[in-house]
Amino acid sequence: MSLRKLTLICSRFHHISCGFRANLIQFVNPTSTFISRFASSSAPEPVTLWGTKKKNRKVRLHSLVGTRMSAEVEAVLAPLREKVQEQGNLVRSLKASGAPELDVKKAVAELKARKKALEDKELEFTSQSSTFDRAKMEDLLKRRFFYDQSFAIYGGITGQYDFGPMGCALKSNILNLWRQFFVLEEQMLEVDCSILTPEQVL
């Protein structure tokens, strides 16, 4: 191989390696590109949510509203918490100083009353939208045939269920996740045994 060809190959290899190194640095430390992008412009570009063209302005407004509401709630609950803390300190001081039992009982009763007032006020600010109606959920799953009681048209059998197409897929996914974690990662030995149903269950 001539010296000219060798020099040309080395220069091309050096060019490729430098480009790869620059891309690698940008991949490992993307903050430099991030900083230079925002240093060139006065205001950052709005970030879009994945899978939608809407900007994240609504998300920011929602978070700000939640922060403001939590601050207002804390402003209301702070005096009640201070009262509970003061009464708790009073009860501890009475017990430590050996005060009469009647005074200690009165202080403890007052502490319980203040705690109850604090809990009631916290429940007022608790969102009621998190309630779960199990009956409606079960009715929906049965109407969509995720599952149903076995032999339901003949009265059904307690403790036995039939799974529909979506129920079978859900069960398969859960079993696969369970098997990957408990069997494969823990290197357990899997066995499959027969299942017998007692006559009392039937």
C-alpha positions as CSV (number, residue, x, y, z in Angstrom):
1,M,0.0,0.0,0.0
2,S,1.4,3.4,-1.0
3,L,2.0,6.2,1.5
4,R,-0.6,8.4,-0.2
5,K,-3.4,5.8,0.2
6,L,-2.4,5.2,3.8
7,T,-2.5,8.9,4.6
8,L,-5.9,9.2,2.9
9,I,-7.3,6.3,4.9
10,C,-6.0,7.7,8.1
11,S,-7.4,11.1,7.5
12,R,-10.9,9.6,6.6
13,F,-10.8,7.5,9.8
14,H,-9.8,10.5,11.8
15,H,-12.7,12.5,10.3
16,I,-15.2,9.7,11.1
17,S,-13.9,9.2,14.6
18,C,-14.1,12.9,15.3
19,G,-17.7,13.0,14.1
20,F,-18.6,10.0,16.2
21,R,-16.9,11.5,19.2
22,A,-18.9,14.7,18.8
23,N,-22.2,12.8,18.5
24,L,-21.2,10.7,21.5
25,I,-20.5,13.8,23.6
26,Q,-23.8,15.3,22.6
27,F,-25.6,12.1,23.5
28,V,-23.9,11.6,26.8
29,N,-24.0,15.3,27.8
30,P,-27.0,16.9,26.1
31,T,-27.1,19.8,28.4
32,S,-24.6,21.7,26.3
33,T,-26.9,21.6,23.3
34,F,-29.8,22.4,25.6
35,I,-28.0,25.4,27.1
36,S,-26.9,26.8,23.7
37,R,-30.4,26.4,22.3
38,F,-31.9,28.4,25.0
39,A,-29.0,30.9,25.2
40,S,-29.7,31.9,21.6
41,S,-33.3,32.7,22.2
42,S,-34.9,34.9,24.8
43,A,-37.9,32.5,25.5
44,P,-37.9,28.7,25.4
45,E,-40.1,26.9,23.0
46,P,-43.3,25.5,24.4
47,V,-43.0,21.7,24.9
48,T,-45.8,19.7,23.4
49,L,-47.3,16.6,25.1
50,W,-46.5,13.2,23.6
51,G,-49.2,12.1,21.1
52,T,-50.9,15.5,20.8
53,K,-50.4,18.9,19.3
54,K,-51.6,20.8,22.3
55,K,-49.1,22.8,24.2
56,N,-48.4,22.2,27.9
57,R,-49.9,25.5,29.0
58,K,-53.0,23.8,30.4
59,V,-50.8,21.4,32.4
60,R,-48.9,24.3,33.9
61,L,-52.1,26.1,34.8
62,H,-53.5,23.0,36.4
63,S,-50.3,22.5,38.5
64,L,-50.4,26.2,39.5
65,V,-54.1,26.0,40.6
66,G,-53.3,22.8,42.6
67,T,-50.4,24.6,44.3
68,R,-52.5,27.6,45.2
69,M,-55.3,25.4,46.5
70,S,-52.9,23.4,48.7
71,A,-51.4,26.7,50.0
72,E,-54.9,27.9,50.9
73,V,-55.7,24.5,52.6
74,E,-52.5,24.7,54.6
75,A,-53.3,28.2,55.7
76,V,-56.6,27.0,57.1
77,L,-55.1,23.8,58.7
78,A,-52.0,25.4,60.2
79,P,-53.8,27.0,63.2
80,L,-55.5,23.8,64.0
81,R,-52.3,21.9,63.9
82,E,-50.6,24.4,66.1
83,K,-53.4,24.0,68.7
84,V,-52.9,20.2,68.6
85,Q,-49.2,20.6,69.0
86,E,-49.6,23.0,71.9
87,Q,-52.0,20.7,73.7
88,G,-49.8,17.7,73.1
89,N,-46.9,19.6,74.6
90,L,-49.1,20.5,77.6
91,V,-50.1,16.8,78.1
92,R,-46.4,15.7,78.0
93,S,-45.4,18.4,80.5
94,L,-48.2,17.5,82.9
95,K,-47.2,13.8,82.8
96,A,-43.6,14.7,83.3
97,S,-44.2,17.0,86.2
98,G,-46.5,14.5,88.0
99,A,-49.7,16.6,87.8
100,P,-52.9,15.2,89.3
101,E,-54.6,12.5,87.3
102,L,-57.8,14.6,86.8
103,D,-55.8,17.4,85.2
104,V,-54.1,15.0,82.9
105,K,-57.4,13.4,81.9
106,K,-58.9,16.8,81.1
107,A,-55.8,17.8,79.0
108,V,-56.0,14.5,77.1
109,A,-59.7,14.9,76.4
110,E,-59.0,18.4,75.1
111,L,-56.2,17.0,72.9
112,K,-58.5,14.4,71.5
113,A,-61.2,17.1,70.8
114,R,-58.6,19.2,68.9
115,K,-57.4,16.2,66.9
116,K,-61.0,15.4,66.0
117,A,-61.5,19.0,64.8
118,L,-58.4,18.8,62.7
119,E,-59.4,15.5,61.1
120,D,-62.9,16.8,60.4
121,K,-61.4,19.9,58.7
122,E,-59.0,17.7,56.6
123,L,-61.9,15.6,55.5
124,E,-63.8,18.7,54.3
125,F,-60.9,19.4,51.9
126,T,-60.5,15.8,50.8
127,S,-61.8,15.2,47.2
128,Q,-64.9,13.1,47.1
129,S,-64.3,12.2,43.4
130,S,-62.0,9.3,44.5
131,T,-64.8,7.1,45.7
132,F,-65.1,3.8,44.1
133,D,-68.4,2.0,43.3
134,R,-67.6,-1.7,43.2
135,A,-71.1,-2.8,42.2
136,K,-71.0,-0.6,39.1
137,M,-67.5,-1.8,38.2
138,E,-68.5,-5.4,38.5
139,D,-71.6,-4.9,36.5
140,L,-69.6,-3.2,33.7
141,L,-67.0,-6.0,33.6
142,K,-69.7,-8.6,33.4
143,R,-71.6,-6.8,30.6
144,R,-68.3,-6.4,28.7
145,F,-67.7,-10.1,29.5
146,F,-64.3,-9.7,31.1
147,Y,-65.5,-12.4,33.5
148,D,-68.7,-14.0,34.7
149,Q,-69.7,-16.7,37.2
150,S,-69.4,-20.2,35.9
151,F,-72.6,-21.8,34.7
152,A,-74.5,-18.5,35.4
153,I,-77.5,-19.6,33.3
154,Y,-77.9,-22.6,35.6
155,G,-77.6,-20.6,38.8
156,G,-73.9,-20.4,39.0
157,I,-71.2,-22.0,41.1
158,T,-69.6,-20.1,44.0
159,G,-66.0,-19.4,43.6
160,Q,-65.7,-20.4,39.9
161,Y,-65.5,-17.9,37.1
162,D,-65.4,-17.9,33.3
163,F,-63.2,-15.4,31.5
164,G,-64.1,-13.7,28.2
165,P,-61.6,-12.6,25.5
166,M,-60.5,-9.5,27.3
167,G,-60.4,-11.3,30.6
168,C,-58.2,-14.1,29.1
169,A,-55.8,-11.5,27.7
170,L,-55.6,-9.7,31.1
171,K,-55.1,-12.9,33.0
172,S,-52.4,-14.0,30.5
173,N,-50.5,-10.6,30.9
174,I,-50.7,-10.8,34.7
175,L,-49.4,-14.4,34.6
176,N,-46.6,-13.5,32.3
177,L,-45.5,-10.6,34.5
178,W,-45.6,-12.9,37.5
179,R,-43.7,-15.6,35.8
180,Q,-41.0,-13.2,34.6
181,F,-40.4,-11.8,38.1
182,F,-40.9,-14.8,40.4
183,V,-39.9,-17.7,38.1
184,L,-37.3,-16.4,35.6
185,E,-35.5,-13.8,37.8
186,E,-35.6,-15.9,41.0
187,Q,-34.7,-19.1,39.0
188,M,-37.6,-21.1,40.5
189,L,-38.7,-24.4,39.3
190,E,-42.3,-24.3,37.9
191,V,-44.7,-27.2,38.3
192,D,-48.3,-27.6,37.1
193,C,-50.6,-29.7,39.3
194,S,-54.2,-30.7,39.1
195,I,-56.8,-28.7,40.9
196,L,-59.6,-30.4,42.8
197,T,-62.8,-28.7,43.9
198,P,-64.3,-29.9,47.2
199,E,-67.9,-31.1,47.0
200,Q,-69.0,-28.5,49.5
201,V,-67.9,-25.7,47.2
202,L,-69.9,-27.2,44.3
